[in-house]
């Protein structure tokens, strides 16, 4: 027995060591900071199901999107290379060798085909995967190539005969891809879009070997410039294309003096809070059952192995595992909260501080702030759903959603808008939810903003935000500072991959600290399978009573039953509806009314000699906003103009591909291209469900009104970019048209008008306009009637007593601004409803 206790004690120490954060010692010039293994890069590609002949076709497609081009830059001064891209010259500080090496790089040089194959097999929808597999199979045959490629599949010289796709010259393969991008068959358009996004993201975000950070210098942020031969693997884990396109990584250290500058109290308490949080995080995926029980017992929770009593409440339990073979543990608590993001963390903190025992279940992993290398590809692979490659069924919208401890707050861009007054009025009057015009809700927003340290000052504006502000000033458009949950001097363009300094007040820095300080416990790597429901014998009139949650530890067969008096589902608007349906709920509104805040991008190129200075990926991501197209005073449905986070992989996804050469030339302009986003408050909606194997099924078609709003925002954005001094402008539309104003022309206004007319006419033709979404809302709408909503005004489901929903899915409609403050404020109000339920249930 003594040996068993000693062994478990050693395992507990290992668990704490894996979770514990650096306690901010003084950092010498010779120290190094750690990097989480999942975030280093260099991981093997995901398994793929393609045959050798299909892989030959996919490799040819990859090398068409990213071909090896033998071009000489040595004769041009200062690394200047003349191109046909707008009859301009690309001027970079990169060396001639770096430029030549960049053009010589092909997709195969970075082993992109294997990576793209794994992504296609793992993440595409069943229909999409069938289409990709079929096309790759056909392209491996001469007849199939002729069917898909037409005359381009014919050999150009005698003897004339058909060739397989992989045997065609690159120029002919390019023509094929160009024809697919504009095909009258929308499935070919969708295929082109999928392949283009996966392949180009993989190429420009790939880290070819693990990163090992260099030494700290005077506690200041360093930048690493790739100056080695680009054809060699950089020992620091860089991508061989980054130097030529002007992309440098921040070299971050755990600099305690820079953390939480805006809060002296938090600055002094930071080490204690950090340890306190990570000592209460249990990685259910790696902890043994004995270790899990001991850790929970030490936290004051009752744990047993009698799972048979709760198994009968698992409505789909028999389809997962036989009762006789069922193994696992039972944790007893007052409240179980599924999800640690903006909704779940707030409710957990509120209830834990009231003295209730709370267990937080999070399927994602925990990445300590000093373990963040801020590498785009590995970070998105670890911290985003499907590595940021989640799409609607038709591929029309790319959805960015978090999959990590802290949820969206961990990777968002810091914007902290209060719920706009016209939205509160709509929710109160149209949907009869009177609490949204109450003092209680205003106090909830006040409390949330205070806890997050929200302020709207900015000391030094980034290149993109300076462009937006300058354009607004020159045109007389309104422009406002964006409130942020960071300090005014927070100048970091990498917050989309976590915040190493801790200045961004995500839930891991705030509400989750509050929860564990009040003795809540967090289980990471633990995916909820269903809510446990029993027949309700109480007076509520509802058919069922929530009894807790059954969860699975990672991909193992280890089941964890969490028995509770109240259950809160807060796993986001994409995952909450499938979980409720798997639990047996039948309300027709679950999974409907999904709003996405569809976003489209416009861009402007500013040569290095022009103001404002800086690079597109550096500085505060969002500090300025214009409501010129928002229509707040009338319909309330329009578009905001903001700036996005843009790093090479995402930039490649958003940039039109017209040819291999054209695309590489566009990439070399990357640091000085300012993007603006037109973020639309959508009045149309979609649906979300899940297949039997758990894959999301998301259907969304943008409405005509929302198309008009999005286009209006994009047109205003293009005008802003020109007014700010852009030498060329464009959209993300598939045609790749670039507008270059002629300086000395008397008819420049007519030129601009004609171009903007073409923009309006070319938007939203089939899949021609790429859309993205970082905000998903409304899929379990709150309301006063079970016929039109999924939950009641207190967030409780209509069908099950004690089962609450506490995330953005309860929004009655789209909020029209970055939703973090609204989510947390609504969650705070729902937490009060849960508290009243618990007090009544005693």
N, C-alpha and C positions, 0 to 999 in steps of 0.2 A: 504493500500500500504506500509506504514511504517513497519507494522508487517511482511509483506511478505519479505521486504528487510532484516529485522533483522533475520528472520528465515533462509534465504539463506546465510546471513553472517555467522551464526553459522555453517551451513553445510560446508561452505568454510573453516572455521577454522578446522573442523574435518577432511576435506580432506587433508589440509596441514599437520595436525598432523600425519595422517596415512602415508603420503609420506615422511615427513621431516626426515632427518638423524640426528643422534646424533652429536652435534657440538663440540665434543671433549673437554669436560671440564676436569679439573684435577680429576683423579679417585682415590677415597679413597679405603682403604682395605675393607670397608664395603659395597661398591657399587656393584650393579649387572648390567649386560647388558641384553638388551632385546633379545627376540627370536621371529621371525615371526611365527604366528600361523600355517601357512602352512608347516613350516619347523621343527616343534617340534616332529612330530610323534604322534602316538596315534590316528590318524584319523581312522574312521570306514572304513571297506573294501568297495570296489566298489560293487554296486548291482550285483547279479548274477542270471542267468536264469535257473540254473540247478534244477532238481527235487531232492527230498530227497534221492531216490535210487542212482541217479548219484552222489550226494554229498558223499554218503557212499563209492562209488567206488573211488572218488577222495581223500577222507580222507585216505583210505587204501594205495593209491599210494604215498601220501605225507609221511605217516609213514613208507613206504618202503624206500624212498629216505633218510629220516631222522628218523631212528628207535630209540627206547629207548633200550639202551644196558646196562645191569647190569654188570659192570666190576669194579674190585677193584684196586685202586691205593694206598691204605693205606700201603700196605706192601713194596712199593717201596720207596727208599730214594729220597728226594728232588722232589717229584712229578714225578718220572720217571716211565714210564709204558712200559713194553715190548710189542712189536707188531710184526705182521708178515709183516709189510710194509718194504720190503727190508731187513729183518732180522737186523734191526737197532733198536736203542732205541730212543724214543722221550724224550728229556730233556727240561723241562720248569720250570720256576720259580713259576708257578701257584701252589696253595696248592693242596693237595690230594683231599680235599672236592670239589674244583672247577673242578678238572679233572673228578672225579666220577659223579658229577652233570651234567657236559657237556655230558658225554656218556649216562646218563639217559634221557636227553632231547629228546623229539620227536617233530615232526612237529606240532602235535596237541597241545602240551604244549604252543606253541606260537600262536595258532589259525591261523596257516598258511593255512589250507584248505580253509577257508573263503576268505582269502586274495588272494590266488592263483585263486580261482573261479572267483572273481571279475576281476582280471587281464585277465584271459582267455576270459571272456565275453566281456570285454571292448576293448581289443587290438588285438586279433587274427584276421586274415583275414577270410572272409566268409567261404572259403574252409577249413581252419584250424579249425575254430569253429565247422563246421559241423562234421569234423573228430573226434574232441575231444568229442563232444556230443554223437556221435554214439558209440564210444568206451566206454565211461562211462556208457551208457545205456546197451550195451552188457555185460559189466563186472558185471552189477547188476543182471544178470541172469546166471543160471548154463550152459545152452547151449551156450550162448554168451561167457562165460569165457572159455569154452572148445574150441570154434572156435579160440579165440585169444591167448590162453595160452597152448593148447594141453594137454599133459600128466601131466603137472604141476598143472592142475586144479583138478586132482583126489586125493581123500583122500588116504593117505598112509597106513592106517590100516583098517582092516575089521570093519564094512561092507564097501566095496569099492563103492563109488559113487562120482558124480561130486559136486564140491563146487563152490559157488560164490566167486569172487576174494577177497572180503573183509573177507571171512571166511578162506582163505588159511593162513598157517603159514608164517611168515615173510621170512623165507629162500626160500620158494617156490615162493613167490611174487618177491623176488630179482632175481631169475632165469628168471622169465618172463620179467622183465625190462631189464635184460642183453641180452636176446634174441632179444628184440625189438631194442636195440641199434645197433645191428649188422645184423638186418634182411635184407633179400634180397628184401623185399618190402620197397621202399624208404619212403612211407607214414608212415610206422611204425617207421622208423628212425626219420622222422620229428616229429612225435608225441612224441617220447622219448625225443628228443632235446627240444621241447617246454616245456614239463612238467618239465624236469630237470632244465632248466634255470629259469622258473618262481618260482618253489617251493624252490629251493636252494637259489636263490637271496632273496626271501621273508624271509626265515628263518634266514639267516646270516646278513641281513641288517635291519631287523625289529627293531623298537624301541617300547618297550612294554608299555611305558607311556610317556607323554610329558616331555621334558627336561627343567629343570630350573637351569641355570648355577649358580655355587657357587661364592664365593667372590674373588675379585681380590687380588693378593698377589704381592706387589712391582711392579706392572705393567708388570710382566713377564708372559710368556706363561706357563700354568700349565698343567699337565696331570692327568687324573682321572683314578685310578686303581680300578676295581671292586673287592672288597674283601668281599662283603656280600655273604650270601648263594645264590648260583646260581639258586636255585629253587624258590627264592622270586623275586618279581618285584623290580628292583632297582629304588629307588625314583628319581634318576637323569635321568631316561629314557634310561638306557643302555640295550643292548641285553644280556640275560643270558649266551650266549656262548662266549662273547668277552674275558673275563678274561682268560679262559682256552686256547684260541688260541692266546693269547698275544697281543690283540688289545686294545689300549687306545686312548681316545679322547683328542684332544687339548682343553684346556680351554682358550678360546680367550676373550679378552676384547677390548674395543675401545681404544687402546693405541696410542694416537696421535703422541707421540714422535717417534714411530717406522714407521709411515706412510711416504712413499715417501722419504726415507733417501737419495736416490740418487739425489734428486732435492731440493735444498734449497728453490728455489722460490715456487715450488708446496707445500712444507712443510708449508710455511707461508701462502699461499693462500688457503690451503685445505678446511678450514671451509667455507669460502666464496663460493668457487666453489661447494662444496657439497650442501649447501643450495640452491644455484642458480639453480642447476639441478633439485632438488626434488620439488622446488616451481613451476616448469614448467611441472611437470608430472601430468596428470589428469587421474584418474582411471575411465574409461568410464563404467566399470562394476558396480561400486557402486555409482557413481555420479547421482543425479537426473537430469532430463532434464533442469530444471530451473538453477540448480547449474552449469551444464555443459555450458550453454549459458553465464552465468555471468562470469565464469572463462575465457572463450574464449574471451568475450568482453573486459575483463580487460587486456588480452594479446594483444589486438589490432586487433582481427580477426572479420570479419563481419559474423553474424549468423542470420539465419531466419528459418521459419518453412514451407516455400513454397517448398515442396519436389516434387510436381507434375511435375514441369518443367524438373527436371533431371530424373525422373522415366522412361521416354521413352527411355533414353540412356542405361538403364540397360537391356541387351539383354535377360537375363533369369529372369527378375523381376517378371513376371506373375506366374512363377512356385514357387516363394517364398511367395508372398503376393499379395492380390488384391489391386489395386490402391486406391480404396475407403477406405480400411482399413489401408492403409499405414500411419504410424506415424513416426516422427523423426524430425531431424533438418538438415539444410544445412550450411556448413562452407565454406567460400570462402577464397582462398589463391592463391599464385602463384604456389607453388609446393606441391604435396602430395607425401610422401615417405612411401612405405609399407615395414616395417622391420627396426629394429634398430641395426642390427649386423654390421659386418665388412664392408659391402658394403653400406647399407642405411645410416648409421651414418656419413660416410665420405662425401657422396653427400649432405646430409642435412646440415652439417657444412659449406661446401664450398658455397652453395647457400644462406644460411642464412647470412653468413658473407659478401656476395655481396649485401645485403639489401633486399632480397626477403623474402616474408612471407612463411614459411615452416611448414607443419603439418606432424609429424611422427606418423604412425599408427603401433602399436605393439600388437599382440594378447596375448603375455605373460604378466606376472605380474612383478612388480618392487620389488626387495628385497634389502633393504638398507644394507650396508655392516656390520653395527653393529648388524643386526638382523640375521646373519648367524651362526647357531650352528654347521654346517659342519657334519651333520648326513647323512650318505650315502643314506639310504632308502627314508626318507622324502625329501632330497635335490634332488635326481634324480626324485622323483615323481612330484616335483613342477617345476624343471628347465630344464627337458629333455622331448623331445617328447615321449609320451607313457611310461614315467618313465624309459627310456632307453631300452624298450622292443620292439622297432620297428624293424621289420625284412623284408627281401625280401619275395616274395610269397612262395618260397619253404623252408623258414626258414634257408637258407644256410648262410646268412650274417646278423649279428646284427648291426643295424645302430644307432649310437649315434649322436643326433642332438639337438641343444638347443631350448628351448621354454621359453625364459625369456628376459626381457629388457637387451639389450647388445648383444644378440645372442651368437654365438660361442665364442666370445672374453671373455665372462663372465665366461665360464666354461672350456676353453682350457688350455693347459699345458705350455703356455708362449713361445713356440718355435717361433722364428721370423726370418725365413730364407728369404733372398731375392730370387727372381725368378732366378733359375740357368741359366747360359749363354746358355747352349745347348737347353734349353726349349724356351728361347727367340728367338734363331736362328730358331728353328722349327716353332714357331708361325709366325715369320716374313716371312720365305721362303716357307714353305710348305703350310701355310694357307694365304699367301700374306697380312698379317697384319703388315705393315711396321712400325707402331708405336712402336712395341715391341723391335726394335733395334734402337730406336731414343733417342735423348738426353732428350726429354720430359718424356719418361717413366723412365729413370734413375733418373731424378729430382723428379719424383713422388715417387719413392722408397726412395730417400733421405729424402724427406719431411715426409713421413710416419714413417720411422725409427726414425727421430728426434722427431716427435710428441709423439711416444710411448716410448722414452727413451731407445731404443734398445742398448744393450751392450752384450759382450760375455765372461765376466769374471765370475768366481764362486769362492767364498771364502771357502765353505765347501760342499763337494760333498756327495750326498746321497749314501746309501748302494748299490742300484741297479746300479747307474751310476758309482760308484767306481768299481763294478764288471766288467761292460762293459769296462771301461778304462784299468783295470788291465789285462783282457783277451787279449785286443788288443795289449798292450805292450808286453806281453809274447809271442804272436804269430807273432809280427811284422806287424800287421794290422794297417791301418790308423785309427786315432781317432781325432775328432775335437770337440772343444767347440761349443755348440749350442747358437747362439744369442738369447737373451730373452728380453721381455719387462718388466723386473723386475730389482731390484738392485742386485748387485753381492752377497749380503749376504742374499738374500731371500731364506729361508730354510723352505719351507712349502709344505707338500705333499697333501694338501686338496684344491688346487686351482681349482680342477674339480667341487667343490661345491660353487664357489665364493671366493673372496679374501677379508676377513674382514679387513686386514691392509690397503688395497688400494694400495699396492706396485705394484701389477700387473696392467699394464696400459691398461685395457679393454676399450671398447668404452664408458662405463659409467663414466670413469675417464678422458676421452680425448675428442673425437669427439662430443659426445652428450653434454658435457659441452660447447664446442665451439658453438654448434648449438643453445642451449637455451640462451647462453650469447648474441647471436645476435637476440634473440626474437623468435626463433622457439618454438613450443609447441609439447608435446608428449602425445599421447593418448594410455594408456595401457589397457589391457583387451578388446581390440577392434580388431575384426577379419575382414579383408577385404574379401568381398564376390565376388567382380568383379570390373574390371575397367570399367568406363563409356565411351562409344564410340559413336560418332555421325558421320553422313556422312561428309566426308571431301570435302570442297569446295575450298580449297587452291591449290597452284601450285605444291605441292610436288609429286603429282601422286599417293599417297596412298589413299586407299578407305575410310579410317576412320580417325577421329581426336579424340585424347584422351581429355576427359572432366573432369576427376577426378576419384574418387573411391567411391563405396558404401560399408559401413562396418556395422557390427553388434556389439553392445555392449554386450560382454559376451555371455550368452546363452539366453538373453532376445529377445523380438521382436523389441526392440528399434533400429531403423536404423539411421545411420549417413551418409549423403551424403556430400562428400568433393569435392567441385568444384574447379578446378585448371587449370592453363595454361599448366602445364607439369606434367606428372605422372611418378613416378619411382617405379618399382616393384623390391624389393630386399629382398624377404622372403626366400631365400635359394634355393639350387638346387632341393630340394624335393617338395617345395610348390610353387615356381614361375611358373613352367609349368602348373599345374592344374588351377592356378588363371588366367593365360593367356587364357587357353582353355575355362574356364567358362565365360570369357569376350567376347568370340566369335572369337578369332584368330584361323586360320586354318593351319598355316604353319606346314608342316609335320615334321620339325626338332624339334619342341617344345616337350620336354619330351624324346627325344632320346639322344644317346651319353653320357649317365650317367656314370661317372667314380667314383669309391669309394675308391681308395687307400686301397685295401683289406689287412688286417693285420692278421697274425697268431702269436701265442705266443710259446716260448720255455722257459724252466725254469731250474734252478739249485738250489740245497739245500746246504746251508752253515751252519753247526752247529754253535752255539753261540760262541764257543771258537775260531773259525776261523776268519781271517781278510777277507774282511773289516768288521768293526763293524756297527751296526745300524739295523734298521728295514725296511722292504720293502716298507712301506707306509709313511715313514717320509722323509723329505728333498725335495730339488728341484726335481720336477718330471722328467724333461728333462734337462740335462746339457752336455751330451756327445753323439756323433753320429759317427758311422762308415759307410763308403761308400764302404766297401770291396766287396759288392755284387751289387752295384748300377749300374755298367756298364755305367757310364757317358761318358767315352771316346769313346765308340763304339756305341751301339744302343741307349743309353740314357734311356733305359727301364730296370730297375732292382729293387733292394730292398735296403732300408736303414735299419740299425740296430740301434734301439733306445730303451728307457725304457718307460714303461707305468705307469699310475696311477693305483694302485691296492689296493682296500679296500675289506673287507670280502665278500660282496655281489658279486662284479665283479669277485673276485678270485674264488668264488664258481661256478659261471657261466663258467669260463674258465677252471676249473679243471675237468679232467675225473672222472666219477662216475663208479666204478666197483662193489661196495657193500656199504652198510651203514657203516660198520666198517672201511673199507678201506678209505672211504671219510672223516670220522671224524679224522682219523689218518693223512691224508693229510692236513686237516684244522689246526691241531695242529702244523704243520710245517710252517704255513703261514708267520709269521714275518721274517723268515730267508730264504724264497724262493725268489730268484732274477729272475724276468721275463725280457726277451728281446722280442721286437717285430720286425718282418720282415715286413716292410711297403713297399708295392709294387706299383710302378708307372704302373698302368694297361693300356695296349693298347687296351684291349677289353672294351666293354661298355654294358650298359643296358638301360632300359626305366623306366619312372615314369609317372603315371597318377593317377586319383582319381575316385572312384566309385560315384554313384549318391548321396550316403549319406556322401560323403566327405572323406572316408577312402582311404589312399594312396594304390596304386597298383604298387609295385616295382618289376621288373623282372631283374635279373642279374645272368649271368652264367660266371664264371671266365674262361678266355681263356687258351688254352694250353701253350702259351708263358708266360702268367702271373702265371700259376701254377708252371712252371719251375723257374721263378724268385723268387717266394715266397718260394719255397722249397730250392733253393740255399741259400737264406738269412737265413732260419731256420737252415740249416746244419752249416753254418758259426757261427750262434748264439750258437749252441750246442758246437762247438769246443771252442768258447770263454769262455763259462761257465766252461768247463773242465780245460782250461788253467788258469782260475782264481782261481781254487781250489775247485770247487763244488764236494761234496761227491756223489751226484747222480744227474742225469739230465733226462729230459723228454720233451715231447711235449703236446699239448692240444688234441691230437688225441684221438678218442673215445676208442681205445684199452687200453689206460692207461699204456702202457709199460714204465718201469723205467729202466734206465741203471745205474748200480753201478760198477765202475771200481774196479778190484781187485788189491790191492796195490802192492803185491809182484809178480805179474804175469809177465813172460817174454814175453807174447804175448798180452800185453795190447793194442798195436797198432792194432793188428788184431781184438781184441774185439771191439774197437771203430769203425773200418772200417765196421765190420759186422753190428753193431748197426746202423750206419749212412746209410748203404745200406737198412736196414729194414725201416728206416725213409723215405727214398726217395720212396721206393716201396709202403709204406702205406698211403702216402699223397693223398688227394683228391679222395678217393674211395667213390663215392656217397656223403653222408653228413658226412663222417668220420672226416673231418678236420674243426673245428669251425673257422669261419672268423668273424672279426669285421671291422667296418668302422666308423671313426670319421670325414672323409673328403668326402663330396659329391660335385661333380663338373660337368660342361659341358652339362647340360641338356637343355640349350638354347644357343647353341654354337654360338660364334661370327664368322663372315666370310664376304666375299665380294660378295656372291651370295645367293639369297633367296632359291635356290635349295639345297644348302648344309649347310645352317646355319639358325638360328632363328632371329638373330639381326645383324645389320650392324657394321662396325668398330667403330662407335661412341656409340654403345649400344642401338640404337633405333630399335624398331621392324620394320620388313619389311612391315607390313600391316597397322599400325596405326601411324599417325603423332603425335609426342609429347609423345609417350609411350615408356619409356626406361626401360631396365633391368640393374641392377647394383649390381650383386652379383657373386658368384663363378660359377653360371650356365652358364656364358658367356665364360668360359675358352674353347679354341679350343680343348684342350686335357688335360689329367691329368698333374699336375705340378710336381709331384714326390717328393715334400717336404711339410712339414706342411705349409698350404696355406695362413695364415693370412696376411702376408705382401703383397703377390701377390693380394689377394682380395682387400685390401685397396688401393693398387697402381692402379689397374685397375679401381676401383671405382672413384678414384681421376681424372683419365683421362675421364671417362664417365661423371663425374660431369662437366668437362669443356665443353663437348658436349651439355649437358643440358643448361649450361650457354649461349652458343652460340645460341641455339634454342630460349631461352627466349629473348635474345637481338635482334634477328632477328624478333621475333614475336611482338615486340612493335608497 
